[in-house]
Amino acid sequence: MDTRTGLPVVGMVGGGQLARMTHQAAISLGQSLRVLSEKPHDSAALVAADVPIGTHTDLATLRDFAKGCDAVTFDHEHVPTEHVEALEAEGVKIFPGSKALIFAQDKGLMRERLAALGAPVPRWARVGGGDDIEAFAAGSWPVVAKATRGGYDGRGVWMVGSREAADDLVSTGIPLIVEEKVPLRRELAALVARSPFGQVAAYPVVETVQRDGICVEVIAPAPGLSEDLALEAQQLAIDLATELGVVGLLAVELFETDTGIVVNELAMRPHNSGHWTIEGARTSQFEQHLRAVLDYPMGSTALAAPVVVMANVLGGEPGGISIDERLHHLFAEVPDARVHLYGKQVRPGRKIGHVTVLGDSLETVRARAARAAKWLQEGE
C-alpha cells in the first residue's frame, strides 16, 4: 500500500509498451505503476517513476521487485515458470498465477489443456524429428511448426512445406509442436478480463489483420460477424478464463473457418488486439487489467463509436522527414486520429506505435486509420 495515497501498489514485470500504456491507465486510478524494466530506455521506463532495472529471469531481482507490491502482473509471458511458483510459495500475489500462466507460456501444454476442455483446436502433435513431422503431414504439405515457448509477432512459427525443411528446422534443437494449416476465412480475437472474485467482462469480438506474422490492423467490432458466432467466441473466452483460473486479461486469438471458430493462441496480459479500447471502449483493456488484479469491479466494455479501427505503426526504412514533422502532416490530414508512440528506436518492421480512428463508416474509418499509420511509417 502506498502510504501517501492509501492506494495499493501494482508491479508489472516488463518495461515494454504494454507496461507504458498500463502506467497511463494507472494514473487515473491514483497509482504510479511499479515497473521492472531490463533497460532504462525501455518504453515504460521512459515515463514511469518507480522503475527498478533488472532481468525477469533472475529470481532475486523478482523478489526485490515484489517487495511492497500488493499485486504483481506481467507485460509478457517470459518469466520462468519456476520463478513464478517460488514467489507464490513465498506469499506474493501474482496475477495470472503460475497454474494459469503456463498455458500461455507452453504451446504444447496449451493444446493439451484446451483439447481436454473440449475447446475447438487445430489437429496437432508434439514432434521430435523430421519423421514425426512427415508422418503428421501425411503428404499434405505445408504444415505449421511452432516453438513450444517464446514465440511472438511471427517469431517461432514456421510454414514447413517438405521433409527437407522439416529436417532443417528440427536440426536447430528448438522444441516444437506441429499443427495443420487451418483453412481460415480471417483471424478474430476475443478479449475478456476476470477478477479473483470471479467477475468477468467481455469486449466485442474484433477482426485482426496480419501481415508477415505481425498484426497490422484491428477492427472493432469484427465486420460481418454473426451475433451467434460473436456470442460463441465471447462465451469460449469466458469459459477458458474461468477454467484456467486466469486473473487479469485473457486474449483468445481465433481462426474463423467455414465451419466455425478454432483457437490459435492465448495471451494472459494486455494484448495488441485490445489497443483500440483506449479510445474505442468505455474502459480500456489496460485499466480493466488493473481493476482485475486489484479485484475491483469490472468496467463497461461498451463501444464508444459504431466502428473503431486501430492500425499498428511499424518502423520504416531509414531517412526521410523526422517523426516530429510526420506528426505535423498526420494531424493536419487526419485530425481525429489518436496517436500512441512507444518511445522506441525505429527499426524496419518493429512496432513503434499505433493509431486509432473512430466513426460510423467502416470504409472511411479504415482508410483514415491506414492513412495516419502510413504517414508515421513512411512520411508521406
C-alpha positions as CSV (number, residue, x, y, z in Angstrom):
1,M,0.0,0.0,0.0
2,D,1.3,3.5,-0.9
3,T,1.2,5.4,2.4
4,R,1.0,8.7,0.6
5,T,-2.2,7.8,-1.2
6,G,-3.6,4.9,0.7
7,L,-3.9,3.0,-2.6
8,P,-2.5,-0.4,-3.5
9,V,0.7,-0.7,-5.5
10,V,0.8,-2.9,-8.6
11,G,4.1,-4.1,-10.0
12,M,4.4,-5.1,-13.7
13,V,7.2,-7.2,-14.8
14,G,8.4,-6.0,-18.2
15,G,9.1,-2.5,-19.4
16,G,7.6,-2.6,-22.9
17,Q,4.7,-0.7,-24.5
18,L,2.1,-2.7,-22.6
19,A,3.6,-1.5,-19.3
20,R,3.8,2.0,-20.7
21,M,0.1,2.1,-21.6
22,T,-0.9,0.3,-18.3
23,H,1.0,3.1,-16.5
24,Q,-1.1,5.7,-18.3
25,A,-4.3,3.9,-17.1
26,A,-2.9,3.6,-13.6
27,I,-2.6,7.4,-13.3
28,S,-6.3,8.0,-13.4
29,L,-6.7,5.4,-10.7
30,G,-4.3,7.4,-8.4
31,Q,-1.5,4.9,-8.9
32,S,2.0,5.1,-10.3
33,L,2.7,1.6,-11.7
34,R,5.9,0.0,-10.5
35,V,7.8,-1.4,-13.5
36,L,10.6,-3.9,-13.7
37,S,12.5,-2.9,-16.8
38,E,15.5,-4.6,-18.3
39,K,16.9,-1.3,-19.7
40,P,16.5,2.4,-18.6
41,H,15.3,3.3,-22.1
42,D,12.6,0.7,-22.5
43,S,9.1,2.1,-23.3
44,A,7.7,2.2,-19.8
45,A,10.9,3.2,-18.1
46,L,10.8,6.5,-20.0
47,V,7.6,7.5,-18.4
48,A,7.1,5.7,-15.1
49,A,8.6,7.0,-11.8
50,D,9.3,3.7,-9.9
51,V,11.4,1.6,-12.3
52,P,13.9,-0.8,-10.9
53,I,16.3,-2.1,-13.6
54,G,16.8,-5.8,-13.8
55,T,16.1,-9.0,-15.6
56,H,12.9,-11.1,-15.3
57,T,15.0,-14.3,-15.4
58,D,16.7,-13.6,-12.0
59,L,14.7,-14.8,-9.0
60,A,16.5,-12.5,-6.6
61,T,15.6,-9.5,-8.7
62,L,12.0,-10.6,-8.9
63,R,11.9,-11.0,-5.1
64,D,13.2,-7.5,-4.5
65,F,10.8,-6.1,-7.1
66,A,7.8,-7.7,-5.4
67,K,8.6,-6.2,-2.0
68,G,6.0,-3.5,-1.3
69,C,3.7,-4.6,-4.2
70,D,0.2,-5.5,-3.3
71,A,0.0,-7.4,-6.6
72,V,2.4,-8.4,-9.4
73,T,1.5,-8.9,-13.0
74,F,3.2,-9.1,-16.4
75,D,3.5,-7.3,-19.7
76,H,4.9,-10.6,-21.3
77,E,4.8,-14.3,-20.6
78,H,8.6,-14.9,-20.4
79,V,9.2,-15.1,-16.7
80,P,10.4,-18.6,-15.9
81,T,7.6,-20.7,-14.5
82,E,9.7,-21.9,-11.6
83,H,10.3,-18.3,-10.5
84,V,6.6,-17.5,-10.5
85,E,5.9,-20.7,-8.4
86,A,8.7,-19.7,-6.0
87,L,7.2,-16.2,-5.4
88,E,3.7,-17.6,-5.0
89,A,5.1,-20.0,-2.3
90,E,6.5,-17.0,-0.5
91,G,3.1,-15.3,-0.4
92,V,3.4,-12.9,-3.3
93,K,0.1,-12.2,-5.1
94,I,0.8,-12.8,-8.7
95,F,-1.8,-12.5,-11.5
96,P,-2.1,-14.5,-13.5
97,G,-0.8,-17.3,-11.3
98,S,1.6,-20.0,-12.4
99,K,-1.1,-22.6,-12.9
100,A,-2.8,-20.4,-15.4
101,L,0.2,-18.7,-17.0
102,I,1.8,-21.9,-18.0
103,F,-0.8,-22.3,-20.7
104,A,0.2,-19.0,-22.3
105,Q,3.9,-20.0,-21.9
106,D,3.9,-23.5,-23.3
107,K,2.0,-24.2,-26.6
108,G,2.1,-28.0,-26.1
109,L,0.5,-27.7,-22.7
110,M,-2.0,-25.2,-24.0
111,R,-3.1,-27.5,-26.8
112,E,-3.4,-30.5,-24.4
113,R,-5.5,-28.5,-21.9
114,L,-7.7,-26.9,-24.5
115,A,-8.4,-30.3,-26.1
116,A,-9.2,-31.7,-22.6
117,L,-11.7,-28.9,-22.1
118,G,-13.4,-29.6,-25.4
119,A,-12.3,-26.3,-27.0
120,P,-12.0,-26.2,-30.8
121,V,-8.3,-26.6,-31.7
122,P,-6.4,-27.5,-34.9
123,R,-5.2,-31.0,-35.3
124,W,-1.7,-31.0,-33.7
125,A,1.1,-33.2,-32.3
126,R,4.3,-32.9,-30.4
127,V,7.3,-33.7,-32.7
128,G,10.8,-34.8,-32.0
129,G,12.2,-35.3,-35.5
130,G,11.6,-34.9,-39.2
131,D,10.0,-38.4,-39.3
132,D,7.3,-37.1,-36.9
133,I,6.6,-34.0,-39.0
134,E,6.4,-36.1,-42.2
135,A,4.1,-38.6,-40.6
136,F,1.8,-35.8,-39.3
137,A,1.7,-34.1,-42.7
138,A,0.8,-37.5,-44.4
139,G,1.6,-36.0,-47.8
140,S,-0.5,-32.9,-47.2
141,W,2.1,-30.1,-47.0
142,P,2.5,-27.4,-45.7
143,V,2.1,-27.8,-42.0
144,V,2.7,-25.2,-39.3
145,A,5.5,-25.8,-36.8
146,K,5.7,-23.7,-33.6
147,A,8.3,-23.3,-30.9
148,T,6.6,-24.5,-27.7
149,R,7.9,-21.5,-25.9
150,G,9.0,-17.9,-26.6
151,G,7.5,-17.0,-30.0
152,Y,5.6,-13.8,-30.8
153,D,4.9,-11.5,-33.7
154,G,5.6,-14.2,-36.2
155,R,8.8,-15.4,-34.5
156,G,8.8,-19.0,-33.5
157,V,6.3,-20.0,-36.2
158,W,7.3,-21.7,-39.5
159,M,5.4,-22.9,-42.5
160,V,7.0,-26.3,-43.3
161,G,6.5,-27.5,-46.9
162,S,8.7,-30.5,-47.2
163,R,10.6,-33.2,-45.4
164,E,13.9,-31.4,-46.1
165,A,12.5,-28.2,-44.5
166,A,11.3,-30.3,-41.5
167,D,14.8,-31.8,-41.0
168,D,16.4,-28.3,-41.2
169,L,14.0,-26.9,-38.6
170,V,14.4,-29.9,-36.2
171,S,18.2,-29.6,-36.5
172,T,18.1,-26.3,-34.7
173,G,17.1,-28.1,-31.5
174,I,14.1,-26.0,-30.8
175,P,11.3,-27.9,-29.0
176,L,8.4,-28.0,-31.4
177,I,4.7,-28.8,-31.9
178,V,3.2,-29.1,-35.4
179,E,-0.3,-28.2,-36.5
180,E,-2.5,-28.5,-39.5
181,K,-2.7,-25.4,-41.7
182,V,-6.2,-24.2,-40.9
183,P,-8.2,-23.1,-44.0
184,L,-9.3,-19.8,-42.4
185,R,-11.5,-17.0,-43.6
186,R,-9.9,-14.5,-41.3
187,E,-8.5,-14.0,-37.8
188,L,-10.5,-12.9,-34.8
189,A,-9.8,-12.1,-31.2
190,A,-11.9,-12.4,-28.1
191,L,-10.7,-10.3,-25.1
192,V,-12.0,-10.9,-21.6
193,A,-11.0,-9.9,-18.1
194,R,-11.5,-11.9,-14.9
195,S,-11.1,-10.8,-11.3
196,P,-10.1,-13.1,-8.3
197,F,-13.8,-12.7,-7.2
198,G,-14.7,-14.4,-10.5
199,Q,-16.4,-11.4,-12.2
200,V,-15.8,-11.4,-15.9
201,A,-16.1,-8.7,-18.6
202,A,-16.0,-9.4,-22.3
203,Y,-15.1,-6.9,-25.1
204,P,-16.7,-7.0,-28.6
205,V,-15.0,-9.6,-30.8
206,V,-12.6,-8.0,-33.2
207,E,-11.0,-8.9,-36.5
208,T,-7.2,-8.8,-36.6
209,V,-5.4,-8.4,-39.9
210,Q,-1.9,-9.9,-40.1
211,R,0.9,-9.3,-42.5
212,D,4.2,-11.3,-42.3
213,G,3.1,-12.7,-39.0
214,I,2.5,-9.2,-37.4
215,C,-0.8,-7.7,-36.6
216,V,-1.2,-4.5,-38.7
217,E,-4.9,-3.7,-38.1
218,V,-7.7,-4.4,-35.7
219,I,-11.4,-3.7,-36.5
220,A,-13.9,-3.4,-33.7
221,P,-16.4,-4.9,-33.8
222,A,-15.5,-7.6,-36.4
223,P,-17.4,-6.7,-39.5
224,G,-20.0,-9.1,-40.8
225,L,-19.7,-11.5,-37.8
226,S,-23.0,-13.1,-36.9
227,E,-24.4,-12.4,-33.5
228,D,-24.4,-16.2,-32.8
229,L,-20.7,-16.6,-33.6
230,A,-19.7,-13.5,-31.7
231,L,-21.5,-14.7,-28.6
232,E,-19.9,-18.2,-29.1
233,A,-16.4,-16.6,-29.2
234,Q,-17.1,-14.4,-26.1
235,Q,-18.5,-17.4,-24.2
236,L,-15.5,-19.5,-25.2
237,A,-13.1,-16.8,-23.9
238,I,-15.1,-16.5,-20.6
239,D,-15.1,-20.3,-20.2
240,L,-11.4,-20.6,-20.8
241,A,-10.6,-17.7,-18.4
242,T,-12.7,-19.4,-15.7
243,E,-11.5,-23.0,-16.3
244,L,-7.8,-21.9,-16.4
245,G,-8.1,-19.6,-13.4
246,V,-6.9,-16.5,-15.2
247,V,-6.9,-13.3,-13.3
248,G,-6.4,-10.2,-15.4
249,L,-6.9,-10.1,-19.2
250,L,-7.1,-13.1,-21.5
251,A,-6.8,-12.7,-25.2
252,V,-8.0,-15.7,-27.2
253,E,-6.7,-15.5,-30.8
254,L,-9.1,-17.3,-33.1
255,F,-9.4,-18.5,-36.7
256,E,-12.8,-18.2,-38.4
257,T,-13.4,-21.1,-40.8
258,D,-16.3,-22.2,-42.9
259,T,-17.4,-24.5,-40.0
260,G,-16.9,-22.1,-37.0
261,I,-14.0,-20.9,-34.8
262,V,-10.7,-22.5,-33.8
263,V,-8.4,-21.4,-31.1
264,N,-5.0,-20.3,-32.3
265,E,-3.2,-18.8,-29.3
266,L,-3.7,-17.5,-25.8
267,A,-2.2,-14.4,-24.1
268,M,-2.7,-13.5,-20.4
269,R,-2.0,-9.8,-20.4
270,P,-3.0,-6.7,-22.2
271,H,-2.8,-7.6,-25.9
272,N,-2.3,-5.9,-29.3
273,S,-5.8,-6.8,-30.3
274,G,-7.1,-4.6,-27.5
275,H,-5.2,-1.4,-28.0
276,W,-8.3,0.1,-29.7
277,T,-10.0,0.1,-26.3
278,I,-8.1,3.2,-25.1
279,E,-10.3,5.5,-27.1
280,G,-12.8,3.0,-28.5
281,A,-14.3,1.4,-25.4
282,R,-15.7,2.9,-22.1
283,T,-12.9,1.1,-20.2
284,S,-9.6,0.4,-21.8
285,Q,-8.0,-3.0,-21.6
286,F,-5.2,-1.5,-19.5
287,E,-7.5,-0.1,-16.8
288,Q,-9.5,-3.3,-16.9
289,H,-6.4,-5.4,-16.3
290,L,-5.6,-3.2,-13.3
291,R,-9.1,-3.5,-12.0
292,A,-8.9,-7.2,-12.3
293,V,-5.6,-7.8,-10.5
294,L,-6.8,-5.4,-7.7
295,D,-10.2,-7.3,-7.5
296,Y,-12.1,-4.1,-8.3
297,P,-15.4,-4.4,-10.1
298,M,-15.0,-4.6,-13.9
299,G,-15.7,-1.5,-16.1
300,S,-18.0,-1.2,-19.0
301,T,-16.7,-2.7,-22.3
302,A,-19.3,-0.9,-24.5
303,L,-18.0,0.6,-27.7
304,A,-17.5,4.4,-27.8
305,A,-18.5,4.5,-31.5
306,P,-20.1,2.2,-34.1
307,V,-16.7,1.5,-35.7
308,V,-13.2,1.6,-34.2
309,V,-10.1,0.8,-36.2
310,M,-6.6,0.5,-34.7
311,A,-3.6,0.4,-37.1
312,N,-0.1,-0.5,-35.9
313,V,2.7,1.8,-36.8
314,L,5.8,-0.2,-37.9
315,G,9.2,1.2,-38.3
316,G,10.0,2.2,-41.9
317,E,13.3,2.5,-43.8
318,P,15.9,5.0,-42.6
319,G,15.8,8.5,-43.9
320,G,13.0,10.9,-44.9
321,I,11.4,13.6,-42.8
322,S,11.6,13.4,-39.0
323,I,9.0,11.8,-36.8
324,D,8.0,15.2,-35.5
325,E,7.4,16.5,-39.0
326,R,5.4,13.4,-39.8
327,L,3.2,14.1,-36.8
328,H,2.6,17.6,-38.1
329,H,1.4,16.3,-41.5
330,L,-0.6,13.5,-40.0
331,F,-2.6,15.8,-37.6
332,A,-3.2,18.2,-40.5
333,E,-4.6,15.5,-42.7
334,V,-6.3,13.2,-40.1
335,P,-7.0,15.4,-37.1
336,D,-9.3,12.9,-35.5
337,A,-6.6,10.2,-35.4
338,R,-5.4,9.3,-31.9
339,V,-1.7,8.6,-31.9
340,H,0.3,6.4,-29.4
341,L,4.0,6.3,-29.8
342,Y,6.0,4.0,-27.6
343,G,9.3,5.8,-27.3
344,K,11.2,3.1,-29.3
345,Q,14.1,3.3,-31.6
346,V,12.9,2.9,-35.1
347,R,13.8,-0.4,-36.9
348,P,12.1,-1.7,-40.1
349,G,9.1,-3.8,-39.2
350,R,9.3,-3.0,-35.5
351,K,6.1,-1.9,-33.7
352,I,6.8,1.7,-32.7
353,G,3.2,2.8,-32.0
354,H,-0.4,2.7,-33.1
355,V,-3.2,5.0,-34.3
356,T,-6.9,4.7,-33.6
357,V,-9.8,6.3,-35.5
358,L,-13.5,6.2,-34.5
359,G,-16.6,6.8,-36.7
360,D,-19.7,5.5,-38.3
361,S,-18.5,4.2,-41.7
362,L,-16.2,1.1,-41.8
363,E,-14.7,2.0,-45.2
364,T,-14.0,5.6,-44.1
365,V,-12.6,4.8,-40.7
366,R,-10.3,2.0,-42.1
367,A,-9.0,4.4,-44.7
368,R,-8.3,7.2,-42.3
369,A,-6.5,4.8,-39.8
370,A,-4.4,3.3,-42.6
371,R,-3.5,6.8,-43.9
372,A,-2.4,8.0,-40.5
373,A,-0.3,4.9,-39.9
374,K,1.3,5.3,-43.3
375,W,2.3,8.9,-42.6
376,L,4.1,7.8,-39.4
377,Q,5.8,4.9,-41.1
378,E,6.7,6.3,-44.5
379,G,6.5,10.1,-44.0
380,E,4.1,10.6,-47.0
